[in-house]
Amino acid sequence: MNQVKTLDMPLLSVGMLSVLVAQFFSALADNAVLITAIAIIKSQGSLNLVPLLQEMFVIPFILLAPFVGQIADAFPKGRVMLVANLLKLLGALAMVAGVNPVAAYGLIGIGAASYSPAKYGILSQMFGPASLVRANGMMEGSTIVAILLGVILGGWMADHSITWAFIGVVTSYTLAAFANLLIPALHAESSGARFQPWILVKKFMTALSLLFKNSDTRFSLLGTSMFWGSGTTLRLMLFTWVPLALLINDNQTPSNLMGSVSIGIVFGAVAAGLWVPLARVNRALAGGLLLGPIILTLAFTHELNLALVIMIAIGISGGFFIVPLNALLQERGHETIGAGNALAVQNFAENIAMLLFVGGYSLASSVGVPVNITMGVFGLILIIFMCVLAIFRLKHE
């Protein structure tokens, strides 16, 4: 692999601003289209298909993991982001044309799987270790604001007009593609690589093995996987939990609760940028250890305002936990196997966790387990996992 020198750009450079704008509109559309797809499925009386919707989105992350990291490192990452956004746009247009929402959302998942290693891997090319956590904080901030607006606007528009919801989604993906064009054409981290699928699978398995053997990257992979597995499942649970616990049946309320998590993550990301440099990354464990107890509290909540506060607290803890772990993986990956490859492995691990968690929720729902009990069990699982992760991390440091 060619070792590419980090450019150490200013945090407010045109290149960084272009990345942030592209990420903002892409993430906004990703979340608005999810709420819109859920609204379509609910209107068809098939709420039980909501977990399948999420599973169709994450399966491309798993199947394409050996390839998307190599592609992200073999081409300028800004151009990879452009092509991935165009795939997402195609998926949204397919849904507009009446294609089954589950199948169309799977196409959006292919675009998202291709987009993710490039969007984060580009940061380790643009910034050195001193600025990388702050750059990640800015990226997470842009993403979370987009998620906040995406879920809130998606829920509001889906309750009023599916047509206008799709107009917003298509416009956002188009704006993201234009912003991608303004990202500097940075050198590829692995230029001249040949696309040989079987060899790429072998290289991916080698990268997976190397990252799990390294204590820092293993810590990051396990922590982020558990966070996103439980977080994605919690997001889906809200559409069943809200009518049961809060006696509210619209799309707006669960969307607002999802948005409140985004508000919290912004504050958590800012706090992590200030207080958790890479040299003190273990401080992030404080946020991870709080997640399980807070989710457990939510399972027994029946009042909307209290639920909003709890969801914000989940976001703060998650942001404080996830941002330093992302930066740690990017930095170690950039030093060893390439940031794009490292992010592809991270996506693989995280989406395996999502598939297992969502599958567990779907199974529990199919056998009639009340959603508040399922939510409580997820909280307990998270408490146990984070305690074990913290003990092993601190013991072996």
C-alpha positions as YAML, in Angstrom:
chain: A
units: angstrom
residues:
- id: 1
  name: MET
  ca: [0.00, 0.00, 0.00]
- id: 2
  name: ASN
  ca: [1.24, 3.47, -0.82]
- id: 3
  name: GLN
  ca: [1.75, 5.59, 2.28]
- id: 4
  name: VAL
  ca: [0.02, 8.90, 1.68]
- id: 5
  name: LYS
  ca: [1.16, 11.90, 3.64]
- id: 6
  name: THR
  ca: [-1.48, 13.61, 5.75]
- id: 7
  name: LEU
  ca: [-2.12, 17.14, 4.42]
- id: 8
  name: ASP
  ca: [-2.97, 18.60, 7.86]
- id: 9
  name: MET
  ca: [-5.50, 21.05, 6.37]
- id: 10
  name: PRO
  ca: [-7.10, 23.86, 8.42]
- id: 11
  name: LEU
  ca: [-10.35, 22.71, 10.03]
- id: 12
  name: LEU
  ca: [-12.29, 25.43, 8.17]
- id: 13
  name: SER
  ca: [-10.78, 24.83, 4.73]
- id: 14
  name: VAL
  ca: [-12.94, 24.69, 1.60]
- id: 15
  name: GLY
  ca: [-12.27, 20.97, 1.37]
- id: 16
  name: MET
  ca: [-13.54, 20.31, 4.89]
- id: 17
  name: LEU
  ca: [-16.59, 22.54, 4.41]
- id: 18
  name: SER
  ca: [-17.43, 20.64, 1.20]
- id: 19
  name: VAL
  ca: [-17.18, 17.33, 3.06]
- id: 20
  name: LEU
  ca: [-19.44, 18.65, 5.82]
- id: 21
  name: VAL
  ca: [-22.08, 19.99, 3.41]
- id: 22
  name: ALA
  ca: [-22.09, 16.75, 1.40]
- id: 23
  name: GLN
  ca: [-22.40, 14.69, 4.56]
- id: 24
  name: PHE
  ca: [-25.15, 16.95, 5.92]
- id: 25
  name: PHE
  ca: [-27.47, 16.61, 2.93]
- id: 26
  name: SER
  ca: [-26.70, 12.92, 2.42]
- id: 27
  name: ALA
  ca: [-27.44, 12.08, 6.07]
- id: 28
  name: LEU
  ca: [-30.55, 14.27, 6.06]
- id: 29
  name: ALA
  ca: [-31.93, 12.36, 3.09]
- id: 30
  name: ASP
  ca: [-30.91, 8.97, 4.56]
- id: 31
  name: ASN
  ca: [-33.02, 9.59, 7.65]
- id: 32
  name: ALA
  ca: [-35.96, 11.28, 5.95]
- id: 33
  name: VAL
  ca: [-36.28, 8.43, 3.47]
- id: 34
  name: LEU
  ca: [-36.25, 5.87, 6.31]
- id: 35
  name: ILE
  ca: [-39.16, 7.60, 8.06]
- id: 36
  name: THR
  ca: [-40.98, 7.90, 4.74]
- id: 37
  name: ALA
  ca: [-40.49, 4.21, 3.99]
- id: 38
  name: ILE
  ca: [-41.75, 3.28, 7.46]
- id: 39
  name: ALA
  ca: [-44.82, 5.51, 6.91]
- id: 40
  name: ILE
  ca: [-45.55, 3.71, 3.63]
- id: 41
  name: ILE
  ca: [-45.27, 0.30, 5.31]
- id: 42
  name: LYS
  ca: [-47.50, 1.43, 8.20]
- id: 43
  name: SER
  ca: [-50.10, 2.73, 5.75]
- id: 44
  name: GLN
  ca: [-50.15, -0.73, 4.18]
- id: 45
  name: GLY
  ca: [-50.83, -2.32, 7.58]
- id: 46
  name: SER
  ca: [-47.46, -4.13, 7.60]
- id: 47
  name: LEU
  ca: [-45.67, -2.66, 10.64]
- id: 48
  name: ASN
  ca: [-44.07, -6.08, 11.21]
- id: 49
  name: LEU
  ca: [-41.95, -5.43, 8.08]
- id: 50
  name: VAL
  ca: [-40.12, -2.46, 9.67]
- id: 51
  name: PRO
  ca: [-37.26, -4.65, 11.03]
- id: 52
  name: LEU
  ca: [-36.92, -6.20, 7.54]
- id: 53
  name: LEU
  ca: [-36.57, -2.69, 6.13]
- id: 54
  name: GLN
  ca: [-33.55, -2.08, 8.37]
- id: 55
  name: GLU
  ca: [-32.09, -5.50, 7.67]
- id: 56
  name: MET
  ca: [-32.21, -4.89, 3.90]
- id: 57
  name: PHE
  ca: [-30.26, -1.68, 4.52]
- id: 58
  name: VAL
  ca: [-27.48, -3.28, 6.58]
- id: 59
  name: ILE
  ca: [-27.01, -6.45, 4.50]
- id: 60
  name: PRO
  ca: [-25.10, -4.53, 1.75]
- id: 61
  name: PHE
  ca: [-22.69, -3.26, 4.44]
- id: 62
  name: ILE
  ca: [-21.91, -6.86, 5.33]
- id: 63
  name: LEU
  ca: [-21.72, -8.33, 1.83]
- id: 64
  name: LEU
  ca: [-19.77, -5.43, 0.31]
- id: 65
  name: ALA
  ca: [-17.39, -4.94, 3.24]
- id: 66
  name: PRO
  ca: [-14.45, -6.73, 1.55]
- id: 67
  name: PHE
  ca: [-14.72, -4.43, -1.47]
- id: 68
  name: VAL
  ca: [-15.80, -0.93, -0.42]
- id: 69
  name: GLY
  ca: [-12.75, -0.25, 1.72]
- id: 70
  name: GLN
  ca: [-10.43, -1.22, -1.14]
- id: 71
  name: ILE
  ca: [-12.42, 0.99, -3.50]
- id: 72
  name: ALA
  ca: [-12.29, 3.92, -1.05]
- id: 73
  name: ASP
  ca: [-8.51, 3.59, -0.82]
- id: 74
  name: ALA
  ca: [-7.98, 2.95, -4.56]
- id: 75
  name: PHE
  ca: [-9.70, 6.14, -5.79]
- id: 76
  name: PRO
  ca: [-9.96, 9.76, -4.60]
- id: 77
  name: LYS
  ca: [-12.43, 9.52, -1.75]
- id: 78
  name: GLY
  ca: [-14.45, 12.57, -2.79]
- id: 79
  name: ARG
  ca: [-15.27, 10.88, -6.10]
- id: 80
  name: VAL
  ca: [-16.23, 7.66, -4.34]
- id: 81
  name: MET
  ca: [-18.63, 9.70, -2.19]
- id: 82
  name: LEU
  ca: [-20.15, 11.22, -5.34]
- id: 83
  name: VAL
  ca: [-20.89, 7.85, -6.95]
- id: 84
  name: ALA
  ca: [-22.30, 6.50, -3.68]
- id: 85
  name: ASN
  ca: [-24.65, 9.47, -3.34]
- id: 86
  name: LEU
  ca: [-25.88, 8.91, -6.89]
- id: 87
  name: LEU
  ca: [-26.73, 5.31, -5.94]
- id: 88
  name: LYS
  ca: [-28.72, 6.58, -2.97]
- id: 89
  name: LEU
  ca: [-30.53, 9.01, -5.26]
- id: 90
  name: LEU
  ca: [-31.38, 6.13, -7.60]
- id: 91
  name: GLY
  ca: [-32.85, 4.16, -4.68]
- id: 92
  name: ALA
  ca: [-35.01, 7.12, -3.64]
- id: 93
  name: LEU
  ca: [-36.25, 7.58, -7.20]
- id: 94
  name: ALA
  ca: [-37.08, 3.86, -7.35]
- id: 95
  name: MET
  ca: [-39.24, 4.26, -4.25]
- id: 96
  name: VAL
  ca: [-40.95, 7.24, -5.88]
- id: 97
  name: ALA
  ca: [-41.65, 5.07, -8.93]
- id: 98
  name: GLY
  ca: [-43.51, 2.56, -6.76]
- id: 99
  name: VAL
  ca: [-40.81, -0.07, -6.22]
- id: 100
  name: ASN
  ca: [-41.31, -2.02, -2.99]
- id: 101
  name: PRO
  ca: [-39.90, 0.19, -0.16]
- id: 102
  name: VAL
  ca: [-37.90, -2.70, 1.30]
- id: 103
  name: ALA
  ca: [-36.15, -3.40, -2.05]
- id: 104
  name: ALA
  ca: [-35.59, 0.30, -2.82]
- id: 105
  name: TYR
  ca: [-34.17, 0.91, 0.65]
- id: 106
  name: GLY
  ca: [-31.77, -1.97, 0.02]
- id: 107
  name: LEU
  ca: [-30.41, -0.05, -3.00]
- id: 108
  name: ILE
  ca: [-29.94, 3.00, -0.78]
- id: 109
  name: GLY
  ca: [-28.05, 0.66, 1.57]
- id: 110
  name: ILE
  ca: [-25.65, -0.23, -1.26]
- id: 111
  name: GLY
  ca: [-24.91, 3.47, -1.74]
- id: 112
  name: ALA
  ca: [-24.50, 4.01, 1.99]
- id: 113
  name: ALA
  ca: [-22.14, 1.03, 2.31]
- id: 114
  name: SER
  ca: [-19.95, 2.49, -0.45]
- id: 115
  name: TYR
  ca: [-20.13, 6.00, 1.02]
- id: 116
  name: SER
  ca: [-19.16, 5.33, 4.62]
- id: 117
  name: PRO
  ca: [-15.47, 4.24, 4.32]
- id: 118
  name: ALA
  ca: [-14.78, 7.22, 2.06]
- id: 119
  name: LYS
  ca: [-16.51, 9.88, 4.15]
- id: 120
  name: TYR
  ca: [-14.56, 9.06, 7.32]
- id: 121
  name: GLY
  ca: [-11.38, 7.81, 5.67]
- id: 122
  name: ILE
  ca: [-10.93, 11.15, 3.91]
- id: 123
  name: LEU
  ca: [-10.54, 12.87, 7.28]
- id: 124
  name: SER
  ca: [-7.37, 10.95, 8.15]
- id: 125
  name: GLN
  ca: [-5.87, 12.14, 4.84]
- id: 126
  name: MET
  ca: [-6.89, 15.74, 5.47]
- id: 127
  name: PHE
  ca: [-5.90, 16.06, 9.16]
- id: 128
  name: GLY
  ca: [-3.14, 14.95, 11.50]
- id: 129
  name: PRO
  ca: [-3.65, 13.35, 14.93]
- id: 130
  name: ALA
  ca: [-3.82, 16.74, 16.69]
- id: 131
  name: SER
  ca: [-6.90, 17.78, 14.68]
- id: 132
  name: LEU
  ca: [-8.48, 14.42, 13.90]
- id: 133
  name: VAL
  ca: [-10.76, 14.18, 16.95]
- id: 134
  name: ARG
  ca: [-12.02, 17.73, 16.35]
- id: 135
  name: ALA
  ca: [-12.53, 16.99, 12.66]
- id: 136
  name: ASN
  ca: [-14.52, 13.91, 13.67]
- id: 137
  name: GLY
  ca: [-16.49, 16.05, 16.08]
- id: 138
  name: MET
  ca: [-17.35, 18.44, 13.24]
- id: 139
  name: MET
  ca: [-18.32, 15.50, 11.00]
- id: 140
  name: GLU
  ca: [-20.46, 13.99, 13.75]
- id: 141
  name: GLY
  ca: [-21.98, 17.39, 14.46]
- id: 142
  name: SER
  ca: [-22.90, 17.85, 10.80]
- id: 143
  name: THR
  ca: [-24.26, 14.30, 10.67]
- id: 144
  name: ILE
  ca: [-26.29, 14.62, 13.85]
- id: 145
  name: VAL
  ca: [-27.84, 17.95, 12.89]
- id: 146
  name: ALA
  ca: [-28.77, 16.34, 9.57]
- id: 147
  name: ILE
  ca: [-30.22, 13.30, 11.35]
- id: 148
  name: LEU
  ca: [-32.18, 15.61, 13.66]
- id: 149
  name: LEU
  ca: [-33.68, 17.54, 10.76]
- id: 150
  name: GLY
  ca: [-34.10, 14.41, 8.65]
- id: 151
  name: VAL
  ca: [-36.14, 12.47, 11.20]
- id: 152
  name: ILE
  ca: [-38.19, 15.47, 12.33]
- id: 153
  name: LEU
  ca: [-38.94, 16.73, 8.81]
- id: 154
  name: GLY
  ca: [-39.38, 13.16, 7.58]
- id: 155
  name: GLY
  ca: [-41.92, 12.42, 10.30]
- id: 156
  name: TRP
  ca: [-43.77, 15.70, 9.77]
- id: 157
  name: MET
  ca: [-43.89, 15.38, 5.98]
- id: 158
  name: ALA
  ca: [-44.83, 11.69, 6.09]
- id: 159
  name: ASP
  ca: [-47.83, 12.59, 8.27]
- id: 160
  name: HIS
  ca: [-48.89, 15.31, 5.80]
- id: 161
  name: SER
  ca: [-47.70, 14.33, 2.30]
- id: 162
  name: ILE
  ca: [-45.62, 11.38, 1.13]
- id: 163
  name: THR
  ca: [-45.08, 13.24, -2.17]
- id: 164
  name: TRP
  ca: [-43.46, 16.25, -0.49]
- id: 165
  name: ALA
  ca: [-41.39, 13.92, 1.67]
- id: 166
  name: PHE
  ca: [-39.92, 12.35, -1.48]
- id: 167
  name: ILE
  ca: [-39.32, 15.76, -3.06]
- id: 168
  name: GLY
  ca: [-37.27, 16.70, 0.01]
- id: 169
  name: VAL
  ca: [-35.31, 13.44, -0.11]
- id: 170
  name: VAL
  ca: [-34.46, 13.67, -3.81]
- id: 171
  name: THR
  ca: [-33.45, 17.34, -3.48]
- id: 172
  name: SER
  ca: [-31.15, 16.56, -0.54]
- id: 173
  name: TYR
  ca: [-29.37, 13.71, -2.33]
- id: 174
  name: THR
  ca: [-28.89, 15.98, -5.37]
- id: 175
  name: LEU
  ca: [-27.38, 18.77, -3.25]
- id: 176
  name: ALA
  ca: [-25.06, 16.24, -1.60]
- id: 177
  name: ALA
  ca: [-23.84, 15.11, -5.02]
- id: 178
  name: PHE
  ca: [-23.08, 18.71, -6.04]
- id: 179
  name: ALA
  ca: [-21.13, 19.27, -2.81]
- id: 180
  name: ASN
  ca: [-19.12, 16.12, -3.54]
- id: 181
  name: LEU
  ca: [-17.86, 17.78, -6.71]
- id: 182
  name: LEU
  ca: [-16.20, 20.51, -4.60]
- id: 183
  name: ILE
  ca: [-14.18, 18.12, -2.47]
- id: 184
  name: PRO
  ca: [-10.47, 18.22, -3.46]
- id: 185
  name: ALA
  ca: [-9.31, 15.22, -5.51]
- id: 186
  name: LEU
  ca: [-6.89, 13.87, -2.91]
- id: 187
  name: HIS
  ca: [-4.43, 11.16, -3.86]
- id: 188
  name: ALA
  ca: [-5.63, 7.60, -3.52]
- id: 189
  name: GLU
  ca: [-4.16, 5.75, -0.53]
- id: 190
  name: SER
  ca: [-3.66, 2.60, -2.63]
- id: 191
  name: SER
  ca: [-3.37, 3.77, -6.22]
- id: 192
  name: GLY
  ca: [-3.09, 1.24, -9.02]
- id: 193
  name: ALA
  ca: [-4.76, -1.58, -7.11]
- id: 194
  name: ARG
  ca: [-6.41, -4.24, -9.29]
- id: 195
  name: PHE
  ca: [-9.98, -5.31, -8.59]
- id: 196
  name: GLN
  ca: [-9.73, -9.06, -7.97]
- id: 197
  name: PRO
  ca: [-12.72, -10.15, -5.82]
- id: 198
  name: TRP
  ca: [-11.23, -13.26, -4.25]
- id: 199
  name: ILE
  ca: [-7.99, -11.48, -3.42]
- id: 200
  name: LEU
  ca: [-9.99, -8.59, -1.97]
- id: 201
  name: VAL
  ca: [-11.91, -11.01, 0.26]
- id: 202
  name: LYS
  ca: [-8.61, -12.48, 1.48]
- id: 203
  name: LYS
  ca: [-7.18, -9.00, 2.09]
- id: 204
  name: PHE
  ca: [-10.33, -8.01, 3.95]
- id: 205
  name: MET
  ca: [-10.11, -11.05, 6.20]
- id: 206
  name: THR
  ca: [-6.45, -10.22, 6.84]
- id: 207
  name: ALA
  ca: [-7.42, -6.62, 7.70]
- id: 208
  name: LEU
  ca: [-10.18, -7.90, 9.97]
- id: 209
  name: SER
  ca: [-7.71, -10.17, 11.75]
- id: 210
  name: LEU
  ca: [-5.10, -7.42, 12.12]
- id: 211
  name: LEU
  ca: [-7.59, -4.95, 13.58]
- id: 212
  name: PHE
  ca: [-8.95, -7.44, 16.10]
- id: 213
  name: LYS
  ca: [-5.44, -8.39, 17.19]
- id: 214
  name: ASN
  ca: [-4.58, -4.75, 17.97]
- id: 215
  name: SER
  ca: [-5.89, -3.69, 21.38]
- id: 216
  name: ASP
  ca: [-6.82, -0.14, 20.28]
- id: 217
  name: THR
  ca: [-8.70, -1.10, 17.13]
- id: 218
  name: ARG
  ca: [-10.37, -4.08, 18.84]
- id: 219
  name: PHE
  ca: [-11.61, -1.75, 21.56]
- id: 220
  name: SER
  ca: [-12.98, 0.64, 18.95]
- id: 221
  name: LEU
  ca: [-14.64, -2.08, 16.86]
- id: 222
  name: LEU
  ca: [-16.34, -3.78, 19.79]
- id: 223
  name: GLY
  ca: [-17.51, -0.53, 21.33]
- id: 224
  name: THR
  ca: [-18.89, 1.05, 18.19]
- id: 225
  name: SER
  ca: [-20.53, -2.21, 17.09]
- id: 226
  name: MET
  ca: [-22.44, -2.58, 20.35]
- id: 227
  name: PHE
  ca: [-23.45, 1.10, 20.28]
- id: 228
  name: TRP
  ca: [-24.83, 1.06, 16.75]
- id: 229
  name: GLY
  ca: [-26.41, -2.38, 17.12]
- id: 230
  name: SER
  ca: [-28.39, -1.31, 20.16]
- id: 231
  name: GLY
  ca: [-29.02, 2.23, 18.86]
- id: 232
  name: THR
  ca: [-30.44, 1.07, 15.53]
- id: 233
  name: THR
  ca: [-32.72, -1.41, 17.25]
- id: 234
  name: LEU
  ca: [-33.90, 1.21, 19.74]
- id: 235
  name: ARG
  ca: [-34.79, 3.51, 16.85]
- id: 236
  name: LEU
  ca: [-37.02, 0.84, 15.32]
- id: 237
  name: MET
  ca: [-38.55, -0.03, 18.68]
- id: 238
  name: LEU
  ca: [-39.81, 3.52, 19.09]
- id: 239
  name: PHE
  ca: [-42.44, 3.05, 16.38]
- id: 240
  name: THR
  ca: [-43.97, 0.22, 18.42]
- id: 241
  name: TRP
  ca: [-43.10, 1.53, 21.91]
- id: 242
  name: VAL
  ca: [-44.60, 5.02, 21.49]
- id: 243
  name: PRO
  ca: [-48.18, 3.83, 20.83]
- id: 244
  name: LEU
  ca: [-47.91, 1.31, 23.71]
- id: 245
  name: ALA
  ca: [-46.19, 3.43, 26.37]
- id: 246
  name: LEU
  ca: [-47.23, 6.96, 25.40]
- id: 247
  name: LEU
  ca: [-50.55, 6.18, 23.66]
- id: 248
  name: ILE
  ca: [-49.57, 8.29, 20.60]
- id: 249
  name: ASN
  ca: [-50.04, 6.81, 17.11]
- id: 250
  name: ASP
  ca: [-48.47, 9.31, 14.66]
- id: 251
  name: ASN
  ca: [-45.09, 9.22, 12.88]
- id: 252
  name: GLN
  ca: [-44.00, 12.58, 14.29]
- id: 253
  name: THR
  ca: [-43.58, 11.53, 17.95]
- id: 254
  name: PRO
  ca: [-41.14, 8.63, 17.41]
- id: 255
  name: SER
  ca: [-39.33, 10.82, 14.88]
- id: 256
  name: ASN
  ca: [-39.00, 13.61, 17.46]
- id: 257
  name: LEU
  ca: [-37.67, 11.13, 20.01]
- id: 258
  name: MET
  ca: [-35.10, 9.95, 17.47]
- id: 259
  name: GLY
  ca: [-34.22, 13.59, 16.86]
- id: 260
  name: SER
  ca: [-33.70, 14.24, 20.56]
- id: 261
  name: VAL
  ca: [-30.99, 11.56, 20.58]
- id: 262
  name: SER
  ca: [-29.30, 13.53, 17.80]
- id: 263
  name: ILE
  ca: [-29.36, 16.68, 19.93]
- id: 264
  name: GLY
  ca: [-27.68, 14.78, 22.72]
- id: 265
  name: ILE
  ca: [-25.01, 13.32, 20.44]
- id: 266
  name: VAL
  ca: [-24.03, 16.83, 19.33]
- id: 267
  name: PHE
  ca: [-23.34, 17.79, 22.95]
- id: 268
  name: GLY
  ca: [-21.57, 14.50, 23.59]
- id: 269
  name: ALA
  ca: [-19.41, 14.94, 20.47]
- id: 270
  name: VAL
  ca: [-18.43, 18.47, 21.53]
- id: 271
  name: ALA
  ca: [-17.54, 17.25, 25.03]
- id: 272
  name: ALA
  ca: [-15.45, 14.42, 23.57]
- id: 273
  name: GLY
  ca: [-13.59, 16.86, 21.31]
- id: 274
  name: LEU
  ca: [-12.70, 18.97, 24.35]
- id: 275
  name: TRP
  ca: [-11.94, 16.31, 26.94]
- id: 276
  name: VAL
  ca: [-11.01, 13.07, 25.17]
- id: 277
  name: PRO
  ca: [-7.81, 13.36, 23.11]
- id: 278
  name: LEU
  ca: [-6.54, 10.14, 21.54]
- id: 279
  name: ALA
  ca: [-3.92, 9.85, 24.28]
- id: 280
  name: ARG
  ca: [-6.75, 9.68, 26.88]
- id: 281
  name: VAL
  ca: [-9.27, 7.69, 24.85]
- id: 282
  name: ASN
  ca: [-10.25, 5.52, 27.83]
- id: 283
  name: ARG
  ca: [-12.18, 8.48, 29.20]
- id: 284
  name: ALA
  ca: [-14.80, 7.68, 26.55]
- id: 285
  name: LEU
  ca: [-15.77, 4.59, 28.56]
- id: 286
  name: ALA
  ca: [-17.75, 6.82, 30.92]
- id: 287
  name: GLY
  ca: [-20.27, 7.47, 28.15]
- id: 288
  name: GLY
  ca: [-20.50, 3.82, 27.18]
- id: 289
  name: LEU
  ca: [-21.13, 2.66, 30.74]
- id: 290
  name: LEU
  ca: [-24.08, 5.04, 31.09]
- id: 291
  name: LEU
  ca: [-25.92, 3.85, 27.98]
- id: 292
  name: GLY
  ca: [-27.38, 0.62, 29.36]
- id: 293
  name: PRO
  ca: [-28.86, 2.06, 32.57]
- id: 294
  name: ILE
  ca: [-30.43, 4.97, 30.65]
- id: 295
  name: ILE
  ca: [-32.07, 2.63, 28.09]
- id: 296
  name: LEU
  ca: [-33.32, 0.45, 30.96]
- id: 297
  name: THR
  ca: [-34.95, 3.54, 32.48]
- id: 298
  name: LEU
  ca: [-36.66, 4.37, 29.18]
- id: 299
  name: ALA
  ca: [-38.28, 0.92, 29.09]
- id: 300
  name: PHE
  ca: [-40.41, 1.84, 32.13]
- id: 301
  name: THR
  ca: [-41.24, 5.42, 31.13]
- id: 302
  name: HIS
  ca: [-44.81, 6.49, 30.26]
- id: 303
  name: GLU
  ca: [-44.52, 10.29, 29.99]
- id: 304
  name: LEU
  ca: [-43.45, 12.08, 26.80]
- id: 305
  name: ASN
  ca: [-41.35, 14.87, 28.34]
- id: 306
  name: LEU
  ca: [-39.43, 12.42, 30.50]
- id: 307
  name: ALA
  ca: [-38.88, 10.22, 27.45]
- id: 308
  name: LEU
  ca: [-37.43, 13.21, 25.57]
- id: 309
  name: VAL
  ca: [-35.00, 13.93, 28.43]
- id: 310
  name: ILE
  ca: [-33.94, 10.28, 28.56]
- id: 311
  name: MET
  ca: [-33.36, 10.16, 24.81]
- id: 312
  name: ILE
  ca: [-31.20, 13.30, 24.99]
- id: 313
  name: ALA
  ca: [-29.20, 11.64, 27.78]
- id: 314
  name: ILE
  ca: [-28.72, 8.56, 25.58]
- id: 315
  name: GLY
  ca: [-27.39, 10.84, 22.85]
- id: 316
  name: ILE
  ca: [-24.96, 12.68, 25.13]
- id: 317
  name: SER
  ca: [-23.54, 9.41, 26.47]
- id: 318
  name: GLY
  ca: [-23.35, 7.92, 22.98]
- id: 319
  name: GLY
  ca: [-21.64, 10.94, 21.44]
- id: 320
  name: PHE
  ca: [-19.06, 11.08, 24.23]
- id: 321
  name: PHE
  ca: [-18.37, 7.38, 23.66]
- id: 322
  name: ILE
  ca: [-18.47, 7.01, 19.90]
- id: 323
  name: VAL
  ca: [-16.51, 10.02, 18.59]
- id: 324
  name: PRO
  ca: [-13.16, 9.20, 20.27]
- id: 325
  name: LEU
  ca: [-13.50, 5.53, 19.28]
- id: 326
  name: ASN
  ca: [-14.08, 6.50, 15.65]
- id: 327
  name: ALA
  ca: [-11.02, 8.76, 15.70]
- id: 328
  name: LEU
  ca: [-8.92, 6.03, 17.31]
- id: 329
  name: LEU
  ca: [-9.83, 3.53, 14.60]
- id: 330
  name: GLN
  ca: [-9.20, 6.03, 11.78]
- id: 331
  name: GLU
  ca: [-5.78, 6.98, 13.11]
- id: 332
  name: ARG
  ca: [-4.62, 3.40, 13.72]
- id: 333
  name: GLY
  ca: [-6.12, 2.30, 10.41]
- id: 334
  name: HIS
  ca: [-4.41, 5.11, 8.50]
- id: 335
  name: GLU
  ca: [-1.10, 4.02, 10.04]
- id: 336
  name: THR
  ca: [-1.51, 0.35, 9.12]
- id: 337
  name: ILE
  ca: [-4.03, -0.95, 6.56]
- id: 338
  name: GLY
  ca: [-5.47, 2.30, 5.20]
- id: 339
  name: ALA
  ca: [-8.33, 4.32, 6.65]
- id: 340
  name: GLY
  ca: [-10.79, 3.13, 4.01]
- id: 341
  name: ASN
  ca: [-10.07, -0.52, 4.80]
- id: 342
  name: ALA
  ca: [-10.33, 0.15, 8.53]
- id: 343
  name: LEU
  ca: [-13.70, 1.86, 8.10]
- id: 344
  name: ALA
  ca: [-14.94, -1.00, 5.91]
- id: 345
  name: VAL
  ca: [-14.04, -3.47, 8.67]
- id: 346
  name: GLN
  ca: [-15.80, -1.20, 11.17]
- id: 347
  name: ASN
  ca: [-18.93, -1.10, 8.99]
- id: 348
  name: PHE
  ca: [-18.82, -4.89, 8.70]
- id: 349
  name: ALA
  ca: [-18.61, -5.37, 12.46]
- id: 350
  name: GLU
  ca: [-21.21, -2.71, 13.24]
- id: 351
  name: ASN
  ca: [-23.69, -4.04, 10.71]
- id: 352
  name: ILE
  ca: [-23.27, -7.63, 11.90]
- id: 353
  name: ALA
  ca: [-24.23, -6.27, 15.33]
- id: 354
  name: MET
  ca: [-27.18, -4.37, 13.84]
- id: 355
  name: LEU
  ca: [-28.38, -7.46, 11.98]
- id: 356
  name: LEU
  ca: [-28.19, -9.57, 15.15]
- id: 357
  name: PHE
  ca: [-29.87, -6.97, 17.35]
- id: 358
  name: VAL
  ca: [-32.63, -6.16, 14.85]
- id: 359
  name: GLY
  ca: [-33.09, -9.88, 14.23]
- id: 360
  name: GLY
  ca: [-33.42, -10.44, 17.98]
- id: 361
  name: TYR
  ca: [-36.00, -7.68, 18.23]
- id: 362
  name: SER
  ca: [-37.90, -9.07, 15.25]
- id: 363
  name: LEU
  ca: [-37.92, -12.55, 16.82]
- id: 364
  name: ALA
  ca: [-39.10, -11.20, 20.17]
- id: 365
  name: SER
  ca: [-41.84, -9.22, 18.45]
- id: 366
  name: SER
  ca: [-42.96, -12.23, 16.39]
- id: 367
  name: VAL
  ca: [-43.48, -14.36, 19.51]
- id: 368
  name: GLY
  ca: [-45.41, -11.61, 21.28]
- id: 369
  name: VAL
  ca: [-42.88, -10.23, 23.77]
- id: 370
  name: PRO
  ca: [-44.03, -6.71, 24.81]
- id: 371
  name: VAL
  ca: [-41.73, -4.05, 23.38]
- id: 372
  name: ASN
  ca: [-40.99, -2.49, 26.79]
- id: 373
  name: ILE
  ca: [-39.70, -5.86, 28.04]
- id: 374
  name: THR
  ca: [-37.56, -6.28, 24.92]
- id: 375
  name: MET
  ca: [-36.20, -2.76, 25.43]
- id: 376
  name: GLY
  ca: [-35.32, -3.56, 29.03]
- id: 377
  name: VAL
  ca: [-33.50, -6.73, 27.99]
- id: 378
  name: PHE
  ca: [-31.48, -4.75, 25.45]
- id: 379
  name: GLY
  ca: [-30.55, -2.31, 28.22]
- id: 380
  name: LEU
  ca: [-29.34, -5.17, 30.45]
- id: 381
  name: ILE
  ca: [-27.32, -6.69, 27.61]
- id: 382
  name: LEU
  ca: [-25.66, -3.32, 27.00]
- id: 383
  name: ILE
  ca: [-24.84, -2.90, 30.71]
- id: 384
  name: ILE
  ca: [-23.15, -6.32, 30.84]
- id: 385
  name: PHE
  ca: [-21.23, -5.83, 27.58]
- id: 386
  name: MET
  ca: [-19.94, -2.36, 28.43]
- id: 387
  name: CYS
  ca: [-18.81, -3.46, 31.88]
- id: 388
  name: VAL
  ca: [-16.89, -6.39, 30.39]
- id: 389
  name: LEU
  ca: [-15.38, -4.14, 27.69]
- id: 390
  name: ALA
  ca: [-14.28, -1.57, 30.28]
- id: 391
  name: ILE
  ca: [-12.73, -4.22, 32.57]
- id: 392
  name: PHE
  ca: [-10.71, -5.79, 29.74]
- id: 393
  name: ARG
  ca: [-9.66, -2.41, 28.34]
- id: 394
  name: LEU
  ca: [-8.45, -1.03, 31.65]
- id: 395
  name: LYS
  ca: [-6.87, -4.32, 32.76]
- id: 396
  name: HIS
  ca: [-4.77, -4.72, 29.63]
- id: 397
  name: GLU
  ca: [-3.69, -1.10, 29.19]
...
